[in-house]
C-alpha cells in the first residue's frame, strides 16, 4: 500500500490510532485500508489478534462506517452545512455540549429528507 502508512508496523498503526493522530476523515479511511491489506498479507497470529476478532479493526471500521454514512447523507450535500463546525447545520442549533445540531433523523438515514435542504 502506498501512502502515509506504507511503512508502518502493526504496533505503530495501533499507537497512531490510540493517540488520536488521525487528522481528517480521509486519513481514517486510509488506516482502514492499511488494516485490510495487512490482514490479507497473512500476518502472524500474534499480530492478527491485535486487529481481529474484536480488535482495532472493528473500531476503525465503525469510525469509517460513520464517515461513509455522513458523506452519503443529505446534510453533507447541503449548502446549509456549517463551514465552521463539522456536523452542524446553520438551521439547527447546536447541542449545549457543542457536538453538532443536525437531528439524528436527518443524518443517520440514507435518502432522508430535510425541509431546509439546499443543494450545493
C-alpha positions in Angstrom: 0.0 0.0 0.0 1.3 3.4 -0.9 0.7 6.4 1.3 1.4 7.8 4.7 1.1 4.4 6.5 3.0 2.4 3.9 6.0 1.5 6.2 4.1 1.3 9.5 4.1 -1.9 11.6 1.0 -3.3 13.3 2.1 -1.7 16.6 2.9 1.6 15.0 -0.6 1.8 13.4 -2.2 0.9 16.7 -0.2 3.6 18.6 -1.3 6.1 15.9 -4.9 5.2 16.4 -4.6 5.2 20.3 -3.1 8.7 20.2 -5.9 10.0 18.1 -3.5 11.3 15.5 -5.8 10.9 12.5 -6.2 14.4 11.2 -9.2 14.0 9.0 -11.8 11.6 7.6 -9.6 10.6 4.6 -6.9 9.5 6.9 -9.3 7.2 8.8 -10.2 5.6 5.5 -6.5 5.2 4.7 -6.0 3.5 8.1 -8.9 1.1 7.4 -7.3 0.3 4.0 -4.0 -0.3 5.7 -5.6 -2.7 8.1 -7.5 -4.6 5.4 -4.3 -5.0 3.3 -2.3 -6.0 6.4 -4.8 -8.8 7.2 -4.7 -10.0 3.6 -0.9 -10.3 3.9 -1.1 -13.4 6.2 0.4 -11.8 9.3 1.4 -13.9 12.3 -1.4 -14.9 14.7 0.0 -12.6 17.3 -0.2 -9.6 15.0 -3.6 -10.7 13.6 -5.1 -10.8 17.1 -4.3 -7.1 17.5 -7.0 -6.4 14.9 -9.4 -9.3 14.8 -11.7 -10.5 16.2 -13.0 -7.6 18.3 -9.7 -5.7 18.0 -8.6 -2.4 16.4 -10.1 -3.3 13.0 -13.6 -3.3 14.4 -13.1 0.2 16.0 -11.7 1.7 12.8 -14.4 0.1 10.7 -17.1 1.6 12.9 -15.5 5.1 12.5 -15.2 4.6 8.8 -18.8 3.5 8.5 -19.8 6.7 10.2 -17.7 8.7 7.8 -19.2 7.0 4.8 -22.7 7.5 6.1 -22.0 11.2 6.7 -20.7 11.5 3.1 -23.8 9.9 1.7 -26.1 11.9 3.9 -28.3 14.7 2.6 -26.6 17.1 5.0 -23.1 16.6 3.5 -24.5 17.7 0.2 -26.4 20.8 1.5 -25.4 24.4 1.2 -26.6 25.0 4.8 -23.8 22.8 6.2 -21.8 24.9 8.7 -18.3 25.7 7.4 -17.1 26.3 11.0 -18.4 23.3 12.9 -18.2 19.8 11.5 -21.5 18.0 11.5 -23.5 21.2 12.1 -26.2 23.0 10.1 -26.9 26.7 10.2 -30.6 25.9 10.7 -30.5 23.5 13.6 -29.0 24.9 16.8 -26.1 23.1 18.4 -26.4 21.0 21.5 -25.4 22.5 24.8 -22.3 20.2 24.7 -21.4 21.7 21.3 -21.5 18.3 19.5 -23.4 19.3 16.4 -27.0 20.1 15.9 -28.2 18.0 13.0 -31.0 15.8 14.2 -30.5 12.0 14.1 -33.5 11.5 11.9 -31.9 13.7 9.2 -28.3 12.5 9.0 -28.4 8.8 10.0 -30.9 7.6 7.4 -29.9 7.3 3.8 -32.2 9.3 1.5 -33.6 11.2 4.4 -35.4 14.4 3.7 -34.9 17.8 5.3 -37.3 20.7 4.7 -34.3 23.1 4.8 -32.2 21.2 2.3 -30.5 23.3 -0.4 -28.3 21.5 -2.9 -24.7 22.8 -3.3 
